[in-house]
Amino acid sequence: MHNLNFPKGLTTEKFLADYWQRKPLLFRNPLPDFQCGLEADDLAGMACEEAFESRLVLEKHGVTPWEARFGPFDETLFSGLPESHWTLLVQDVDKHLPDVAKLLDYFRFIPDWRLDDVMVSYAVDQGSVGPHIDDYDVFLYQAEGRRRWKIHTRPVSEEDYIPGLDLRILPDFEPEQEWLLEPGDMLYLPPNIAHWGLAEGECMTCSVGFRAPRLQEMASAWFDATIESRLPQRRYRDPLLQPQAAPGEILPSALNEFKALLHSRLQSNDRDDRWFGRFITEAKDHLQVFPREQPMTEHAFLNHFREQAVIHRHGYTRMAFSRLESDGHDTLYANGQHYTLPSDSGDFLPVITHYRTLHFGYLQEWLEQPIYLALLCQLYNDGHLQFADETA
């Protein structure tokens, strides 16, 4: 794991206690060994492909101020753009380019399930996406060129944005602080800090964003899982009925019966908490992994793994694990699926969730045990693992 170089006198623990989700922090050259390796033409090429989620923001010279256009784009578009005031953004670049995915390794002092993606943006002079707020944490790494960041910490509401625009833009932005980031510098911003990044000349920025699901989404996932696991597939049945003087009335006794039925089912302590692991590892719709049309047997998988020596996690796959669920099992999660192992699985799950490349020699002792071989083979057949001689 790569280490993030914190400013002098600051440790990982102090950053998490004093800055994480609390206040911004400027880093000067915190990742001396990292190189993004992308050029503007590379990013433009990605924005022309269906596999990438991309957008173009034109502050001026668009149909409206702060116009947002969404890819994939025709490559002829870029030759006709103005010389200033526009930005190209491409999401989930880490899912496609292993060199960019290495940037995530510097942030693994935060749980993997919180990491979302690396978005890469290219801007010409004065290019930006306008003054705005985000609902999630972000590390803004300056890969090329220079960008000036301005922030303020005053509360912002939906009524504060300029109406009628494609983007949520704050008017009359008055900064409290600003910094000029040179190549290699980085700015951390917690949620809901108003910010505005302006390119000074051409520049490229890598944004490491973190998942922050809405509470309504989490509640919906919990209820769906609870309904599936706790409520029987049968219809409502009346308790002992008595004749009613007013047949249109819903009597308190009927409502209480229904409430008691739901309460007894939904409040049971014998519930499946795996819903959260499935929920938090779900992949975006355009980043789905699909099972192989011709699955391997465990014997064939073992032999091929031995020949190849290494196997790689699919770039779209998100993994996490939890220990000792209510049924006495450890659980691995991958893109909304779950796989169980006995609770004495030891270091196996930490290893396969930590490393994106797994070496046969390191896993050999586990591969000699049928339960671990079966799980790795299942992950391969489900599309979450792949060999170097295969296409994704």
C-alpha positions in Angstrom: 0.0 0.0 0.0 1.3 3.5 -0.9 1.5 6.1 1.8 0.1 9.5 1.6 2.5 12.2 2.7 0.7 14.4 5.1 1.8 18.0 5.9 4.5 18.2 8.5 3.3 17.3 12.0 0.1 15.7 10.7 -0.5 11.9 11.0 -3.2 9.8 9.5 -5.0 9.5 12.8 -4.9 13.3 13.3 -6.2 13.9 9.8 -9.1 11.6 10.4 -9.9 13.2 13.8 -9.4 16.9 12.9 -10.0 17.2 9.1 -12.0 14.3 7.6 -15.5 15.6 7.0 -14.7 18.7 9.0 -12.4 21.1 7.2 -10.3 21.5 4.0 -6.6 20.7 3.9 -3.9 21.6 1.4 -1.2 19.1 0.5 2.0 20.1 -1.2 3.4 17.2 -3.3 1.9 14.4 -1.2 2.3 11.6 -3.8 5.8 11.9 -5.2 5.8 8.4 -6.7 2.4 8.8 -8.6 2.1 9.7 -12.2 -1.3 10.0 -13.8 0.1 9.3 -17.3 -2.8 10.8 -19.2 -2.7 13.4 -21.9 -5.6 15.7 -23.0 -5.9 13.6 -26.2 -6.3 10.4 -24.2 -9.2 11.9 -22.2 -10.8 13.3 -25.3 -10.6 9.8 -26.8 -12.3 8.3 -23.8 -15.1 10.9 -24.0 -15.9 9.6 -27.5 -16.5 6.0 -26.3 -19.7 4.5 -25.0 -17.9 2.8 -22.1 -17.1 6.1 -20.4 -19.4 8.5 -18.6 -18.3 12.0 -19.8 -19.5 15.6 -19.9 -18.4 18.9 -21.4 -19.0 22.1 -19.5 -18.9 25.4 -21.4 -19.1 28.5 -19.2 -19.4 30.7 -22.3 -20.1 30.1 -26.0 -22.7 27.5 -25.3 -26.4 27.5 -25.9 -26.8 28.9 -22.3 -24.3 30.0 -19.7 -22.7 27.0 -18.0 -24.0 24.6 -20.6 -23.4 20.9 -19.9 -23.2 18.4 -22.7 -23.0 14.6 -22.2 -21.0 12.1 -24.1 -20.1 10.0 -26.0 -19.0 12.8 -28.3 -18.0 13.0 -31.9 -14.2 13.5 -32.2 -14.8 16.5 -34.5 -16.3 18.4 -31.6 -13.0 19.2 -29.9 -11.5 21.0 -32.9 -14.3 23.6 -32.8 -14.2 24.5 -29.1 -13.1 28.0 -27.9 -9.7 28.7 -26.5 -10.9 29.3 -23.0 -13.7 28.7 -20.4 -14.5 25.0 -20.9 -13.8 21.7 -19.1 -14.0 18.0 -20.1 -14.7 15.5 -17.3 -14.6 11.7 -17.5 -15.9 9.6 -14.6 -14.6 6.2 -13.4 -11.3 6.4 -15.2 -9.8 4.1 -12.6 -12.1 1.3 -13.6 -10.5 1.2 -17.1 -6.9 2.3 -16.5 -4.8 0.4 -13.9 -2.2 3.2 -13.7 -4.9 5.6 -12.7 -6.4 3.1 -10.3 -3.1 3.1 -8.4 -4.1 6.6 -7.1 -6.7 4.9 -4.9 -4.0 3.0 -3.1 -2.9 6.2 -1.3 -6.3 6.5 0.3 -6.9 3.1 1.8 -6.7 4.4 5.3 -10.3 5.0 4.5 -12.5 1.9 4.0 -12.6 0.6 0.4 -16.4 0.6 0.5 -16.3 4.4 0.9 -14.2 4.9 -2.3 -16.2 5.7 -5.4 -14.0 6.6 -8.4 -11.3 8.7 -9.9 -12.8 11.4 -12.2 -10.3 13.1 -14.5 -10.9 16.6 -15.9 -9.1 18.6 -18.5 -9.6 22.3 -18.7 -8.3 25.1 -20.9 -7.5 28.5 -19.5 -10.2 29.7 -17.1 -12.1 26.4 -17.5 -14.2 25.2 -14.5 -17.5 23.7 -13.6 -18.4 26.9 -11.7 -18.8 27.6 -7.9 -20.8 24.9 -6.3 -20.9 22.4 -3.4 -20.7 18.6 -3.4 -22.3 16.2 -1.0 -19.3 14.0 -0.6 -15.6 14.1 0.3 -13.1 14.6 -2.5 -9.3 14.8 -2.9 -8.4 17.0 -5.8 -5.0 16.0 -7.2 -3.3 18.4 -9.7 -1.8 16.1 -12.3 -0.8 18.8 -14.9 -0.8 22.5 -15.1 -2.2 24.9 -12.4 -5.6 25.4 -10.9 -6.7 28.1 -8.4 -9.2 26.8 -5.8 -11.4 29.2 -3.9 -13.7 28.1 -1.1 -16.1 29.4 1.5 -17.8 27.6 4.4 -21.0 29.5 4.6 -24.2 27.4 4.5 -25.7 26.9 1.0 -29.3 25.9 0.2 -31.0 24.9 -3.0 -32.6 28.4 -3.2 -29.1 29.9 -3.5 -28.3 28.5 -7.0 -28.9 30.4 -10.2 -32.2 29.0 -11.6 -32.5 27.7 -15.2 -29.0 26.4 -15.7 -27.7 22.9 -16.5 -25.5 23.0 -13.4 -26.0 24.1 -9.8 -24.0 27.4 -9.9 -23.7 29.7 -7.0 -23.9 33.5 -7.8 -21.6 36.2 -6.4 -19.1 33.8 -5.0 -17.0 35.5 -2.3 -14.2 33.2 -1.2 -12.8 33.0 2.3 -9.7 31.1 1.3 -7.9 30.3 -2.0 -4.9 28.3 -3.1 -2.9 27.9 -6.3 -2.2 24.2 -6.9 0.9 23.3 -8.9 1.5 19.9 -10.5 1.6 17.3 -7.7 -0.3 19.3 -5.2 -3.6 18.2 -3.7 -6.6 19.7 -1.9 -9.0 17.8 0.4 -12.5 19.1 0.6 -15.2 17.8 3.0 -18.8 17.6 2.0 -20.8 20.8 1.5 -17.9 23.2 1.3 -18.6 25.7 -1.5 -15.7 25.6 -4.0 -14.6 26.9 -7.3 -11.6 25.6 -9.3 -10.3 27.8 -12.1 -7.6 26.7 -14.6 -4.7 29.0 -15.1 -3.7 27.8 -18.5 -4.4 24.2 -19.6 -4.6 21.8 -16.7 -5.6 18.3 -15.7 -7.1 17.3 -12.3 -7.8 13.9 -10.8 -10.7 13.9 -8.3 -10.8 11.0 -5.9 -14.5 10.9 -4.8 -16.2 8.9 -2.0 -19.5 7.2 -1.9 -22.1 9.0 0.1 -25.5 7.3 -0.4 -28.6 9.2 0.6 -30.3 7.9 3.7 -33.5 7.3 1.6 -31.4 4.9 -0.6 -30.1 3.1 2.4 -33.5 2.8 4.0 -35.0 1.5 0.7 -32.2 -1.2 0.5 -32.7 -2.2 4.1 -36.5 -2.5 3.7 -36.2 -4.4 0.5 -33.8 -6.9 2.1 -35.9 -7.2 5.2 -39.1 -7.7 3.3 -37.4 -10.4 1.2 -36.0 -12.3 4.2 -38.5 -11.7 7.0 -42.0 -11.5 5.4 -43.6 -14.7 4.3 -45.1 -15.1 0.8 -48.7 -15.2 1.9 -51.6 -12.9 2.0 -53.3 -11.1 4.9 -55.8 -13.2 6.9 -58.5 -11.7 9.2 -58.5 -12.3 12.9 -61.8 -13.3 14.4 -64.3 -10.9 13.0 -67.4 -9.3 14.6 -70.3 -7.7 12.7 -69.7 -3.9 12.2 -72.4 -1.3 12.4 -70.5 0.9 9.9 -68.9 -1.4 7.3 -66.9 1.6 5.9 -65.0 2.0 9.1 -61.4 0.8 9.6 -61.6 -0.3 13.2 -58.6 0.2 15.6 -58.5 -3.6 16.2 -57.9 -4.3 12.5 -55.1 -1.7 12.3 -53.5 -3.0 15.5 -53.6 -6.5 14.2 -51.8 -5.5 11.0 -49.2 -3.4 12.9 -48.5 -6.3 15.3 -48.0 -8.6 12.4 -45.4 -6.3 10.7 -43.7 -5.4 14.0 -43.2 -9.1 14.9 -41.6 -9.8 11.6 -39.6 -6.6 11.0 -38.2 -6.2 14.5 -36.9 -9.8 14.8 -33.3 -10.0 16.0 -32.7 -12.9 13.6 -32.1 -10.7 10.6 -29.7 -10.7 7.7 -27.3 -7.8 7.9 -25.7 -8.6 4.6 -28.0 -6.1 2.9 -25.4 -3.3 3.7 -22.5 -5.1 2.1 -24.6 -5.9 -1.0 -25.9 -2.3 -1.1 -22.5 -0.5 -0.7 -20.7 -2.6 -3.3 -23.3 -2.3 -6.0 -21.8 -1.1 -9.3 -23.2 1.7 -11.5 -25.4 0.5 -14.3 -22.8 1.0 -17.0 -20.1 -0.8 -14.9 -21.7 -4.2 -14.5 -19.7 -7.4 -14.5 -21.4 -10.4 -16.2 -20.9 -14.2 -15.6 -18.9 -16.1 -18.2 -20.8 -17.9 -20.9 -18.5 -20.9 -20.5 -17.6 -21.3 -16.8 -14.6 -23.3 -15.8 -14.6 -26.3 -13.5 -12.6 -25.9 -10.3 -9.9 -28.3 -11.6 -9.5 -26.4 -14.9 -9.4 -23.1 -13.0 -6.7 -24.3 -10.7 -4.5 -25.5 -13.6 -5.0 -22.3 -15.5 -4.2 -20.2 -12.5 -1.1 -22.2 -11.9 0.0 -21.7 -15.5 -0.8 -17.9 -15.5 0.8 -17.4 -12.1 -1.4 -14.3 -11.4 -5.1 -13.4 -11.7 -6.5 -9.9 -11.7 -9.6 -8.3 -10.2 -11.9 -7.0 -12.9 -11.7 -3.2 -13.1 -15.4 -2.8 -12.5 -15.5 -5.0 -9.4 -16.0 -3.5 -6.0 -15.2 -5.8 -3.0 -15.6 -5.7 0.7 -16.1 -8.3 3.5 -17.6 -8.6 7.0 -16.8 -11.0 9.8 -19.0 -13.5 11.7 -22.6 -12.8 10.6 -25.5 -13.9 12.6 -25.4 -17.4 11.0 -21.7 -17.9 12.0 -20.2 -17.1 8.6 -17.8 -14.5 7.2 -19.1 -12.8 4.0 -17.4 -11.5 0.9 -19.3 -8.9 -1.2 -18.7 -8.2 -4.9 -20.9 -5.8 -6.9 -24.0 -6.5 -4.9 -23.5 -10.2 -4.6 -22.4 -12.1 -1.5 -20.4 -15.2 -0.9 -20.0 -17.0 2.5 -17.2 -18.8 4.2 -16.8 -20.4 7.6 -16.0 -17.9 10.3 -12.5 -19.3 10.7 -11.4 -18.0 7.2 -8.5 -16.1 8.8 -6.6 -13.8 6.4 -8.1 -15.1 3.2 -10.8 -12.4 2.8 -8.5 -9.5 3.9 -6.0 -10.7 1.2 -8.3 -11.1 -1.7 -10.1 -7.8 -1.0 -6.9 -5.8 -0.5 -4.9 -6.9 -3.6 -6.2 -6.3 -7.1 -3.6 -8.7 -8.4 -3.4 -12.1 -6.7 -0.4 -14.4 -7.1 -0.8 -18.2 -7.3 2.2 -18.8 -5.0 0.8 -16.6 -2.3 -2.6 -18.3 -2.4 -1.4 -21.8 -2.9 -2.1 -23.1 0.6 -5.6 -21.8 0.4 -6.1 -23.2 -3.1 -5.3 -26.6 -1.7 -8.5 -26.4 0.4 -11.7 -27.0 -1.5 -13.7 -24.3 0.1 -11.3 -21.5 -1.0 -10.7 -22.9 -4.4 -14.5 -23.1 -4.9 -14.9 -19.5 -4.0 -12.1 -18.2 -6.2 -13.4 -20.3 -9.1 -16.9 -18.9 -8.5 -15.6 -15.3 -8.5 -13.9 -16.1 -11.8 -17.0 -17.6 -13.3 -19.1 -14.6 -12.1 -16.7 -12.3 -13.9 -15.0 -10.7 -10.9 -11.6 -12.2 -11.6 -9.8 -12.5 -15.0 -6.5 -13.7 -16.3 -4.1 -11.6 -18.3 -4.7 -13.6 -21.5 -8.4 -12.7 -21.4 -10.4 -9.6 -22.4 -12.6 -8.0 -19.9 
